[in-house]
Amino acid sequence: MDSPAALADLPQLERQTLSGTAYAALSDLLASGRLAPGDRLSLRRSAAAFGVSVMPVREAVSRLVAEGVLEVSPARAIRVPIMSAGAFRALAETRIAVEGIAAARSAERRTETELDAIRRAEAAFRAEAESPHTDLSKAVQRNRDLHFAIYGACGLAPLREIIGRLWLKAGPVINLDLRGCPERLRQGFALRRHAEALAAIAARDGPAAAAAIAADIREAADFILSRGGLRDVHGEE
């Protein structure tokens, strides 16, 4: 077999890699709360920011649209979906169940290295939240970093992947809430729950770790819903 024939059967690795990189970068923007519900996404500006052509960004966006994380409006604009109150309640309850399992496993299985990483992430969030000049965008990112440091120690890659997909939808709503109501961060609810989760993980107390994460998610969800920014859609359960 001559080399041109052999090469013709090879996959387009560079294009696939660029598409995967663009997907990961856009996913990070969503999960870390740097995009909010209703925000529009420009293919050309995104491609320029990533230093790639439009094609891999378009492919990444198509994946995210198929996953329900982005949507195409009637005017063909790509945007972050605006979530209803019912959908947000369902998302929060799902996160409580799934992330609670991960937190409990992490408490029972974590290594000292993983515990150190969780401590550093908790300290970074605390420093940002308690700063007199808090950067709300960074605080949302630090919150995400802490949660994923916890879940990273669970020992189950499929479980981490499921949580990652949930956060693609949760991140924008959390960001929107903190933009409009930064006092929630200053009230210290998240700080207390994070400290409880860290203490439970250090003590290898799985149920307590799950309870702390559940309380963190539920309190944030209740606060967001109480402000009335998310509207119920007729027929939702």
Buried (B, 14 or more C-beta within 10 A) or exposed (E): EEEEEEEEEEEEEEBEEBBBBBBEBBBBBBBBBBBBBEBEBEBEEBBEEBEBBBBBBBBBBBBBBEEEBBEEEEEEEBBBBBBBBBBBBBBBBBBBEBBBBBBBBBBBBBEEEBBEBBBEBBBBBBEBBEEEEBEBBBBBBBBBBBBBBBBBBBBBEEBBEBBEBBBBBBBBBBBBBBEEBEEBBEEBBBBBBBBBBBBBBBEBBBEBBBBBBBBBBBBBBEBBBEEEBBEEEEEEE
